[in-house]
Amino acid sequence: MIPPWMNESFTEALRTEMHDPEMSETERELGVLQRAIDFTLKRRLWEKKAYLRQRQTELKRLEDERTALLNRVERDVFIVFCIFYFACHLVFLFSFYFGVSFISQKPLK
C-alpha cells in the first residue's frame, strides 16, 4: 500500500505554488519540476523496497519449507534404517538359535 503522502506525487508537486518574490518564473517551474521528480523517485523507491520485502519474506518461507522437507526425509531415512537394522538382527538371532537347537536335537551316531 502506498502512503497517502506519495499517492499523488506529480500532481501534488504541480499544485504546490512556490511564493518567493525573488524567484523568477523559470526558477519556480524548475522547483516544481524538481519536487515532482523527488516525489516520483521516492514513490518508486518505496515500491521497490516493498517488493524486496515481499520477495525476502517469500524466500524465507521457501527456505523454511526446504528445511522442513529435508528434516522429514532425514527422519524417514533414519526410521527405515532402524527397522532394517532391527530386522537383520532378528533374522540373525533366530537363525542362530534355531540352527543351534536344530543341531543339538539331532541324535549322535
Secondary structure, DSSP 8 states (H G I E B T S, - for coil): ---HHHHTHHHHHHH-----TT--HHHHHHHHHHHHHHHHHHHHHHHHHHHHHHHHHHHHHHHHHHHHHHHHHHHHHHHHHHHHHHHHHHHHHHHHHHHHHHHHHS---
